[in-house]
Amino acid sequence: MTNPNPFIRGYQNLYIRRELMITYEEHFAPCYRQIGAEQQDAGDDRLVGHHAIFNDTHALAIEPETVTDDQHTLYPANGQVRAVVYAVRATENGEELHLGDTESRPRAEGLLKRIQFETGFYSRSFEITSAHLPDEEWDELQDLVQHADTQPLMFECFTLPDSDAIGFKLHCTPWTDEHLAYACACSLSEVQAAMEGQGFEPETIRVLSLAGQADVRILILDPNGCLLEGLPQF
């Protein structure tokens, strides 16, 4: 299990970064570097075609005769700026990824929009097997949802008698401490304590907490549902 939360799908923290594409030696592939702070606001035409000095992360477009000693120390490598690109980047399983780049910000924004799991459209409903809960806990849950007072909780629960399934409608997601503090003046640990106070068992609390943190809004537990890879099975 590489991702600590199996409910999370797609890329997270998508963003656009403006970069310089630099060539430097014939037998090396072009490299991509962030634009140095002093040139962040420079237009593309002021950068493309110019000599470049760069390090492992950043670069400046500058003519060789104007490079200062301090700049040479900070940016020891030399090359040529061939293009300004707008890179779409994201994180997956905690690792930062380069997804692709375009020649303009509008095109990058369009690419980002097409691949982004937009809140309210995707990745908000799951149907998983009830085998992700211990048998005794599943039996107790079926009884609990009939009379549980969910008003102080961050969800509503309901039964689906024809399929022996149980559903949850989660509120105020994602259940991160930052979002809960802003939206509901509480923390995830307080939400979990409230569930425990209403009689919900540890594995149910854990599954609901993972779903809430992943911004899931509808969660169905069904004996005939599918296994969710990465979530323990009992």
N, C-alpha and C positions, 0 to 999 in steps of 0.2 A: 504494500500500500504506500504509494509515493505521496499521495495527497492526504493530509490529516482529516479532511472533510470530504467524504465521497459524494455529498450532495452538490458540491460546486462543479459546474460544467463550464466549458469554454474558457476563454482568456479573461484575466482580471487586469484592472489598472491600465486599460488601453490609453495610449497617448501618442501625440505626434511630436517628433523632434526634427528640427532643421539641421542638416549635416552637410559637410563638404565631402565630395568624392575626389580623392587625390591619387594621382599616379606619381610614382617616384623612381622606380627602376624597371627596366624593360622586362625582366624575368620575374617580377612580383605582380600579383594581382592588385587592382586599386584598393585603397583603404578608405574607410569612412570615419570622419571625426566630427565631433561637436564643434560649433563655432565658438571661438574665444569670447569672453564676456565683453571685451571692448569693441567687438564687431557684431554683436547680436542684432543690432538694428540696421545694419548695412544691407542695402538692396542686393539682390542676386547678381545684377550686372556689375556691381563693384567688387565682386568676389571671383566670378568665373574668369578663367584665363590667366589669373595672377599666380605668381610664385607663392608657395605655401611653406610655412614652417609648422611642424606639428610634433606632438608627443603621443603617448598611448591612448589619450582620450580626446584631446582638443587640438585645434589648429587655428592659424591666422593666415589670411591672404595678405601678403606684404612683399614688396620688392626687396631683393637681397641687400641692396645698398642702404636700406633704411632700418635694417634689423639692429636693435641695440644688444649690448652684451647680456642684459637681463633677459631679453626675449630669447636670445640664442640658448641661454642656460635652461629656460623653461620649455622651449620648443626646439630640441636638438636636431630633428630630422628635417629634410628638405624635399619638396615635391612641387607639383603643379595642380592647381584647382581645375578640374575638368567639368564639374557640375555642382549645383546646389540641389540636394534632394530633400524630400520631406518623408522621413521614415516613420512608419507605424510600428509601435512597440507595445509590448504587454508583458505580463508575468503569468507563468503557469507553473504550478507546484513550487512556488517560491523562486523560480528562475526567470531572469529577464530575457526576453526573446525579441529578435528583430523579425517582424512578420513580412515586411516588404517596404518598398519606397516608391514615390511618385515624383513627378517633376514640379508639382505645384501644391500649395496648401489645400485648395478646394478639392483636388483629386484625392489627396490624402484623407481629407475629412469624409469624402464619399466612401472610400475604402473602409475607413474605420466604422462608419455607420452600418455598412453591409455585414461586417463580421462581428459587430458588438452584440452581446446578449443584453438588449435594452430592457431595463426594468419595466415591467408591465406587459411585456410581449412574450418573452421566452423564459424557460428555466424556472418556472414558478409552481409547477404541479408535478407531483411524483406519486406513482402507485408502486408500492414495494410489498414484498411478502411479510406476513406477520411472523415468519420464522426469524426475523431480526430481533424478536423479543423472546425471552424464555417462556415456555409453555404456561407455567403458573402465572407469570406476569400478564401474558396475553389473556388468560381466563379472567383474571381480576380486572383487567382493563375493560373488558366487555361489560362487566357489571358496573364499574366505576363511571363510565361515560353516561349511564342512565340517570345518575343523580348528582354528578360532580357540579359544584358551583364554580363555573369558569369565569364569572364576572371579574374577580380580581386577577385573573391570569391573562396572558397575552394570546389566547386562542379560544376558539369555540370547538367543541367536539360533537360528533354525531354518529349514528349507526346507519349501516346499509344492510338491513335484515336479510334481503334476498341473497346477498353474497357473503354474509357473515363478516363483513368488513367494517372498519372503523375509520372515520375521517376526521381531519383536523383542519380548521381554517385559522391560520396564524395571522396575528396582527402586529403592526409596528416593526416589521422586518426591515433591514437585517438586524438580527439580535447581536449586534456588537455593542460593547460598553459605550463607545462614543455615540452611536446612533440612539441607543436607549436613553442615555443621559439627556440628549438633546430633545428627543421626541416624547419621552415618558417619565423623565426624572427618576430613572432607576438604573440598575445594572443587571447583567446577565445572571450573576449569582443570586440577586434578589428575585428574579423571575424563576430561577430554579428552586429557590427556597419556597416560593409561593406554590409551585407545583407539588413539591413534597408535602406541604401543609394540607393540600387537598387530597392526598392519598396516592399520588402518582408514584410509580416505582422507579428505581434508578435507571434501568435501561430505557424505559419510556422517556424519562427526562433527558437522557443523553441523546436519544434519537431526535427528539423534538428540538433540543438545543442546537444540534448540528444542522438540522433543516432550517431553523430560524436564522442561524448565522450565515447560511448560504442564500438567504432571501427567498426561500420557498414559502409560498402562501397556502397551497393546498397539499396535504399529505394524506394519502390513503394507505392504510395497512390492511392487506387482504391475504387470506390463506393461499389464494391462487395467484398472488402477485409475483412479480419477478424479483430475483435477488439483486440487490444493489452492491456492485463490486466494491470492496473496501470496507463494507459495514459488517460487523460480526454476525454470524448466524448461529442460532441455538438449536 
